[in-house]
Amino acid sequence: FGTSFITDAVSKVELGERPFRITIGKRSILGDVVIISTGATAKLLDLESVNRMMGHGISACATCDGWFFRDKEIVVIGGGDSACEEADYLTKFASKVTIIHRRDELRASKIMQQKVFDNPKIDFLWNHVVVDFIGTETEGLQGVKVKNTKTGVESVVKPQGAFFAIGHKPNTELFTGQLELDSVGYIITEPGSTKTNIPGVFACGDVQDSIYRQAVTAAGSGCMAAIDAQKFLAEQGG
């Protein structure tokens, strides 16, 4: 349909007036509508081993990778609702799931806490933080080095998989000060729509969805955004 693809990073977005201006390197592109689908990035630990081992025993998506760890022992890093949800889901596959949390109590809602406390396949490693991951790309995850937050003593646990569940960061830096964002940084859209607070600007996928964060829901909202944009252009006589 005449669509062109540009494989380069956007450095600036100007949404103050139509046509909107998108800057890519030294080039600017004008558009009467903009659909934002920049997604959200899982928060990870700033460790070399995380970059090296991601996809080789370390993951940040239980629904994506959980089935790879059928009948294996895994750990979930986090202490909020996301960690509890991930841990509970992973028990469908894993033989044992251990939640590693830096404190001696979870931050999750009471309902979610009770759910994981009642699950016989879920254990807890309280007052510990992860300091490193042990393993190689070929051999996979061999161990997780942890440190007791109260005593400072380090030890190694040996799961076959590790999942991060310490939240996501929406990729909205380019739109700060222009679009209405929530307290975390997700783009706010009208209920049942992909419309933002600026007419002609639409947002879809994980950049405006802090709840579901699934490929199928992102694809569905992408279709919604395309329809919303088409209707907007038709109303504008475009």
Secondary structure, DSSP 8 states (H G I E B T S, - for coil): -------S---EEE-SSSSEEEEETTEEEEES-EEE---EEE-----HHHHHHBTTTEES-HHHHGGGGTT-EEEEE--SHHHHHHHHHHTTT-SEEEEE-SSSS--S-HHHHHHHHT-TTEEEETTEEEEEEEEETTTEEEEEEEEETTT--EEEE--SEEEE-S-EEE--GGGTTTS-B-SSS-B---TTS-B-SSTTEEE-GGGG-SS---HHHHHHHHHHHHHHHHHHHHHTT-
